[in-house]
Amino acid sequence: MTTLAKVISKAFSDSSTEIADALLKHLLLFYAAVLLVAAMALTYGMDLSPGLF
């Protein structure tokens, strides 16, 4: 978990100007978008109102 936090911190730091860092940032954003779409697809049609919990 700490390693993941360090990678995310490095990817979104303002001092990262190398191409590898830019690629890492784009890959992390793409991965986050894929996870969001997957979560939305899995919960499609479910009643997620506060009354459910």
N, C-alpha and C positions, 0 to 999 in steps of 0.2 A: 504494500500500500504506500509506503514511503517512497519507493522508487517511482511509482505512478505519479505521486504528487510532485516529485522533483522534475520528472519529464514534462508534466503540464506546466509547471512554473518556468522551466527553461523555454518551452515552446511559446509562451505568451509574454516573455520578458521583452522590454523595449530595446535592450542592447543586442538582441539577436538579429544580425544582418546577413549571416551566411546563408547560402542556398540550402544547405542541409536543414537549418533551423526553419526556414520558410516551408520546406517540404514537410517537415514534421508538424508544423502548425496546420497546414492544409489537410494532412492525413488525420490529425486529431479532430478537426472540425468536421471532416467527412464522416469519421467514425461516430461522432456525437449525433450527426444528422441521421445516420443509419439507425442508431439506437432509438432516437426519438420516433422515427417512422415505424420501427418494429413495435415499440410500445403502443403506439396509436393503433396499429393493425391488430395487436393482440387484445386490446380493450374495446374494439369497435362493437357497439351494440350493448355494452355492459352498462348497468346503472351505477354510475360512480358518484351519485349524489351523497351529500353528508349523511342522510338518513340510512344509507347502506351500512355505514360504519357505526 
